[in-house]
Amino acid sequence: PLALVLLFLTGVGPLIAWRKASPASLKRQFKWPTLIGLGCTAVLGIIFWGQVGYWALTCWGLCAFVTGSIGQEYAQAISARMRVHDESAIGAFMTLLRKNQRRYGGYIIHLGVVVMLLGISGSVFNYEHLENMNPGDSVQVQDYRLEYLTAVPITQQHYGGATARIALFRDENPLAVMEPEKRIYWLEDQPSTIPSIYSTWSEDIYVILNAIETDGSATLKIYRNPLVNWIWAGAILFALGGISILWPHPQRPGSEQPA
């Protein structure tokens, strides 16, 4: 709840002019971001009806609202500079970052927060499955299929164990061979599990080898975590926004005031 309140404020803040707000200006500023937020909430609510709760829908709607407010602020400022100073869109964008770093660099930070919270909200689609498989067996995990190929023993000086080889398919298209490990460190008599991860920008697939039985079967725990990497993407945007704010731009005599 607190994160959603902060998310809402990141969208409201840019739309309220300090000491210049009036009912007419507020109505004009809030119109399109609000419509975008409500529209996205309605569309996603229909698509994922019965699959997600109101917290996720609220988060997605607020993310759309904040993105709309940021886009509106940039569009208005860039359009004004292109009209008054005859600049290109990219040139106007760079000028805004140079002449008013705190404001327009801050919007990049806001966008980073949006992307991070979208990544966190992907947890509503997390999926977990536990399966015991013999070599040659397959298990269907939503639209992925995992086939247990074999297990390879590990014999090292300080530890032993086994590596399971798992073929990963999506819609019968081969994607990867995943190799989770189970180790036992001799000195500490300490078991250790090393998961295998297949990662894309849309989701991560984790395979954990819980145990290898004496008959060669393997007990696997499989996780599907959507949007995990969006958290990293948001953190990168957040850092870029901070850099754009802190980047030194020497002032030239007679330079114009920030837009």
C-alpha positions, 0 to 999 in steps of 0.5 A: 500500500505505501508503495502504491501511495508513493507511486501515485504521488510521483504522477501527481507531483509533476502535474501540479504547478507550484503556486500556479495551480487553478481548477482549470489548469488541474483539469487540463493537466490531469485529463490525459494521464487519468484517462490513460490510467483508467483505460489501462486498468479497464483493459488489463482487468478484462484480460486478466479477469479472475487471475489477479487481485485488485492490488496488481490492477491498482499498481498497473493503473497507477504505472500507466497514470505516472507514465502518462504524466511523464510523457505529457510533461516531456511532450509539452516541453519538447513541442514548445522548444521545437516550435520556439527554437526550431530544434529537433525532438532529440535536440530539444530533449537533450537541451531540457536535460541540460538546462533543467536537470533536476526536473527532467532528470527527475522524471527519468527517475520516476520512470525507473520507479514505475518499471521497478514496480511493474517488475515487482507486480509480476510476482502475482504470476509466479508459478511453482511446481515440484516433480519427481522424474525418471530419465526421459520423463517430461513435465509441462509447466504452463507453456514450457516443457522440461525433459529430464535427460540424465544425471552426471556425478560430480567428484571434486576434492572438496565436494561431491554430488550430481548435476541433472541435465534438463532440456527446456522447450517452449511450444516444442521449440528447444531453448536450452539445456539446464544443469542444476546441481546438488553438492555435498561439501565433505569437510562441513558435511554441508549440502548446497543447491545451485539452481539453473536459470533461463532468463529473458526480459519477460521472465525467469525459469529456475530449476532446482535439483532437490535430490537424486535418488538411487534409481536415477530419478530426480526431484526437481523444483521448478519456478516461473517468475515473470518480469524479474528483470524489469526490476533491474531495468528500472534500477538502470533507469533510476541510475541514469536519471540520477546521473543526468541530474548530477552531470555537470554542465558549465553555464555560459554567460548570457545563457537562457533560463531553464525551460 
